[in-house]
């Protein structure tokens, strides 16, 4: 999954943002699980990218005035 930029996220509807947010959270959980179980992961920088993208999504959702839950 490609990392999203802020201008791309702003063009999305709140439902699309929430869907993408859930997908990224799931991917982050899987990567963290692999690290905890000492399994090798291909790109260690991916964790940082996902965290930043999740923060962007939440920030823009907040700007739009939409609650996450």
C-alpha positions in Angstrom: 0.0 0.0 0.0 1.4 3.4 -1.0 2.0 6.1 1.6 -0.6 8.8 1.2 0.2 12.5 1.1 -2.0 15.1 2.8 -3.4 16.5 -0.4 -4.5 13.0 -1.5 -6.1 12.4 1.8 -8.1 15.7 1.7 -9.6 14.6 -1.6 -11.0 11.4 0.0 -14.4 11.1 1.7 -14.5 10.5 5.5 -15.6 6.9 4.9 -12.6 6.3 2.6 -10.3 7.8 5.2 -11.7 5.6 7.9 -11.3 2.5 5.7 -7.7 3.3 4.9 -7.0 4.0 8.6 -8.2 0.6 9.6 -6.1 -1.1 6.8 -3.0 0.7 8.0 -3.6 0.0 11.7 -4.0 -3.7 10.8 -0.8 -3.7 8.7 1.1 -1.9 11.6 -0.2 -4.5 14.1 1.1 -7.3 11.9 4.5 -5.7 11.4 4.9 -5.1 15.1 3.9 -8.7 15.8 6.6 -9.9 13.5 9.2 -7.8 15.2 8.1 -9.0 18.6 8.4 -12.6 17.5 11.9 -12.0 16.0 10.7 -12.7 12.5 12.7 -10.8 9.8 10.8 -8.0 8.0 11.8 -6.7 4.6 11.6 -3.0 5.2 12.0 -1.8 8.8 11.3 1.8 7.8 7.8 0.8 6.8 6.7 0.9 10.4 7.7 4.6 10.7 6.0 5.4 7.4 2.8 3.7 8.5 2.8 5.6 11.8 3.2 8.9 10.1 0.4 8.1 7.6 -2.0 7.1 10.4 -1.2 10.4 12.1 -1.9 12.3 8.8 -5.2 10.5 8.4 -6.3 11.2 12.0 -5.3 14.9 11.7 -7.3 15.4 8.5 -10.3 13.6 9.9 -10.1 15.9 12.9 -9.9 18.9 10.5 -13.0 17.8 8.7 -14.8 17.5 12.0 -15.5 13.8 11.8 -15.2 11.6 14.8 -13.1 8.5 14.4 -15.2 6.1 16.4 
